[in-house]
Amino acid sequence: MRFAATILLAAATLLAVPADAWAASVVIDAGHGGSNPGAIGVNGLEEKEVNLDVAYALRDELDKMGYETLMTRSDDRDMSLEERVQFTVQHKADLFVSVHSNDYGDPNTRGTMVLYYDDHYPQAKYPASAAMKMLTPQSLDLAQKVLNAVTATANTKNNGLMQSAAYVIRSGEVPSILVETAFLSNKQDAELLAKPAVRQKIAEGIARGVAAFMPLAEKKSEDNNSPFADIAGHWAEASIRPLLDSGIMNGVSAARFAPDQPLTRAQLIALLDRLFPLAAPTAVQGASGQAAGQGTAGQGKAGQRVPSDLVSGHWAYPVLMKALAAGRIDGYADGTLRPDQPVTRGETAALFYRSLAANGNMKTNATATVAAFDDVPTTLWSAGAIYALRQLGLAEGVTTTSFGPSQMMTRAEIAVLIERYLQSNSPKSR
Ligand SMILES: [Zn+2]
């Protein structure tokens, strides 16, 4: 019973705070804690304590600047790496910053380092999430800005960036870094880390780096009615802006559109439902009349199973159940739906075309000749949809000869596809 109550409470919390209501949010992760002290300094300082103190100071700095902040731990407790990443995913945060202090065999090594996951240096044993692979440029940019700002503000030695497949920075869904503030194994650095004033300076530096990477939006003006600083100058800006104006697309948070972030299955289905609306299914009935909790399957319309990984508190639960009932999306053979998994370009084409065809509102252009994409053989499961969309002038390749069906679809790319569809489907007169 307690278990069920906890799940319901968690679901209610997610429902009560829609992503759009949030400002730009940063997860601050104080490394180690509880029975895991991390490094022990040459002066006896415990890493977990330094990390938590810097994390608190960083929270205060970011709060002052107007960011939303979330701490993975706010006291001295054990926390698994998985929990830290899950926390970030569940809160739909924009950035993840882990705070650590370093330890190295050579006592002369000192300075600040910033770690990030770089897909140019993958580690087979420690695979990164699909999202994190794609976020390499963003994580690198964030890491560089934070390193520059910390070393300038706290006057620590610049020990450079480091490509790393550490769990917390390779597993999430948002730009992520791990800041190694200074070396507890170095006498001078350990002395610095013992000083509250230095911890404060380090926190200020991290906050400045975050602000340089993710500036808060300017005040709204007549020319700029979008709160998203990250679409200005983006190659897809012209497609994204009208979709924001018409409410078809919105940001991943109040401050970020995240154009280069992968599109998730849930996001795609929600978009398709706005373009090709489905009627709401008849009331969802659970076996005992209550909504399904995590891991338990209830019954949707006419025996529609609720996928085992779709919690009723998921932001897209209603639209996903509707799309399942209408056959617009399929679950996986193992009973899951994987709503927050990125979709490939091939899968996007297939799902888009399925909705388009079901809508029966296609202006076909049967006279057009379609050149084949080198990487889309007719045997590919999504080939039919890809070529149909291309024939309609809606889909284009990543180059003139390749479609990239197994590449992740980005939010910018779906914006272009949708904008083309709306243009092709609107009366030609202006
Ligand atoms: Zn550490």
Residues whose N, C-alpha, C, O or C-beta is under 5 A from the ligand:
A	BS01	ZN	G31 G38 H100 S101
